[in-house]
């Protein structure tokens, strides 16, 4: 198992229920960290990788092939809640917009793990060439996450790289303001109360208010809009055919009212 998983393990091991992990910039090298988590823990893993190519994936795994912008990250934080968020060596790709990206990512889940470059990376010509808009901001990034996170340790992404620190940021109750990716910014008012044993959503915009068990996974419409490639379109169709409709007439069976957990639709 990877060093990074060992640093995450104390948090992941607390869950006594199925939980959702968002892995931003999961990478193309097998095994990914998301793969390792899906193999060991009862997690629905949502991997985001703009350069994704078919590789072995873990159970209950969802893949989004999408190049996120800062605006995308903000919108995602408004319409999705994740128990655990991984943003390893991801934020500095946003150049001068790294702070706005960081703010959105820190708001996405209960436990947010961040890994960023260090001052040692600044001396590497390859780093300066690859990220000319962000390498000078590395000291500011370090200061930012030292303020908003707890240092867990440092690991190397590749043998030739210097060790990079991993920080943990913890959140409380999450509030969602969009029902789905294309909905109006104020279309929802949902409080998500998630613990290690149980998670619940309180739908304040409903009359009367509704309390529902929070289902791990991602909104099906969001999956489609964000380049979902795993499960495949054919597999999604099979899930739709197998979907058990509620006994009580629903009246609004739409993609944005379904949750995908990697194996079936709810």
DAKA-V976377 format. One record per backbone hydrogen bond with DSSP energy under -0.5 kcal/mol. NH is the residue of the N-H (numbers start at 0). CO is the residue of the C=O. E is the energy in kcal/mol with one decimal. If there is no record, write none. Layout:
BEGIN
NH,CO,E ; NH,CO,E
END
This chain:
BEGIN
5,1,-1.5 ; 6,2,-1.5 ; 7,3,-1.6 ; 8,4,-2.1 ; 9,5,-0.5 ; 10,7,-1.5 ; 11,7,-2.0 ; 12,8,-2.8 ; 13,10,-1.5 ; 14,11,-1.2 ; 15,195,-3.2 ; 18,41,-1.3 ; 20,43,-2.8 ; 21,83,-2.7 ; 22,20,-0.6 ; 22,45,-3.0 ; 23,21,-0.7 ; 23,85,-2.8 ; 24,47,-1.1 ; 25,22,-0.6 ; 25,47,-2.5 ; 29,27,-0.5 ; 35,31,-1.9 ; 36,32,-2.4 ; 37,33,-2.6 ; 38,34,-1.7 ; 39,35,-1.3 ; 40,36,-3.0 ; 42,40,-2.2 ; 43,18,-3.0 ; 44,42,-0.7 ; 44,59,-1.8 ; 45,20,-3.6 ; 45,43,-0.6 ; 46,44,-0.7 ; 46,61,-3.4 ; 47,22,-2.9 ; 48,46,-0.5 ; 48,63,-2.2 ; 51,48,-1.5 ; 60,57,-0.7 ; 61,44,-3.2 ; 62,229,-2.4 ; 63,46,-3.1 ; 64,62,-0.5 ; 64,226,-2.6 ; 65,63,-1.1 ; 67,65,-0.9 ; 72,68,-2.0 ; 73,69,-2.2 ; 74,70,-2.2 ; 75,71,-2.7 ; 76,72,-2.0 ; 77,73,-0.8 ; 77,74,-0.9 ; 78,74,-1.0 ; 78,75,-0.7 ; 79,75,-1.6 ; 81,107,-2.1 ; 82,19,-0.9 ; 83,19,-2.2 ; 84,110,-2.8 ; 85,21,-3.3 ; 86,112,-2.5 ; 87,23,-0.5 ; 88,86,-0.6 ; 88,114,-2.3 ; 89,86,-0.5 ; 89,114,-0.6 ; 92,89,-1.3 ; 93,90,-1.9 ; 94,91,-1.3 ; 96,93,-2.4 ; 97,94,-1.7 ; 100,96,-2.2 ; 101,97,-2.7 ; 102,98,-2.4 ; 103,99,-1.9 ; 104,100,-2.4 ; 105,101,-2.7 ; 106,102,-0.6 ; 106,103,-0.8 ; 107,104,-1.8 ; 109,81,-1.1 ; 110,82,-2.2 ; 111,168,-2.8 ; 112,84,-3.3 ; 112,110,-0.5 ; 113,166,-2.6 ; 114,86,-1.9 ; 115,164,-1.2 ; 120,117,-1.2 ; 121,117,-0.7 ; 121,118,-0.7 ; 122,118,-0.5 ; 122,119,-0.8 ; 123,120,-1.7 ; 124,122,-0.6 ; 126,123,-0.6 ; 127,123,-1.8 ; 128,124,-2.3 ; 129,125,-2.5 ; 130,126,-2.4 ; 131,128,-0.6 ; 133,130,-1.7 ; 134,130,-2.1 ; 136,133,-1.7 ; 137,134,-1.1 ; 140,136,-2.4 ; 141,137,-2.6 ; 142,138,-2.2 ; 143,139,-2.4 ; 144,140,-2.4 ; 145,141,-1.9 ; 146,142,-1.3 ; 147,143,-1.8 ; 148,144,-1.4 ; 149,167,-2.6 ; 150,148,-0.5 ; 151,165,-3.0 ; 152,165,-0.9 ; 154,163,-2.1 ; 160,157,-2.2 ; 163,154,-3.1 ; 165,152,-2.7 ; 166,113,-3.0 ; 167,149,-2.2 ; 168,111,-2.7 ; 170,109,-2.4 ; 173,191,-1.8 ; 175,189,-2.7 ; 176,77,-1.6 ; 177,77,-2.1 ; 182,179,-1.3 ; 186,176,-0.6 ; 186,183,-2.1 ; 187,176,-2.0 ; 189,175,-2.1 ; 190,201,-2.3 ; 191,173,-3.3 ; 191,189,-0.5 ; 192,190,-0.6 ; 192,199,-3.2 ; 193,191,-0.7 ; 194,197,-2.7 ; 199,192,-2.9 ; 200,211,-3.2 ; 201,190,-3.0 ; 202,200,-0.6 ; 202,209,-3.1 ; 203,188,-2.1 ; 203,201,-1.2 ; 204,188,-0.7 ; 205,202,-1.2 ; 209,202,-1.1 ; 211,200,-2.6 ; 213,198,-2.5 ; 214,212,-0.6 ; 217,259,-2.2 ; 219,257,-2.6 ; 220,254,-0.8 ; 222,218,-2.4 ; 223,219,-2.1 ; 224,220,-2.4 ; 225,221,-1.6 ; 226,223,-1.0 ; 227,222,-2.1 ; 228,62,-2.4 ; 229,62,-1.4 ; 235,231,-2.4 ; 236,232,-2.1 ; 237,233,-1.8 ; 238,234,-2.2 ; 239,235,-2.3 ; 240,236,-2.2 ; 241,237,-1.7 ; 242,238,-0.7 ; 242,239,-0.7 ; 244,242,-0.7 ; 253,251,-1.2 ; 256,253,-2.0 ; 257,254,-1.4 ; 259,217,-3.0 ; 260,258,-0.5 ; 260,263,-2.2 ; 265,258,-2.2
END
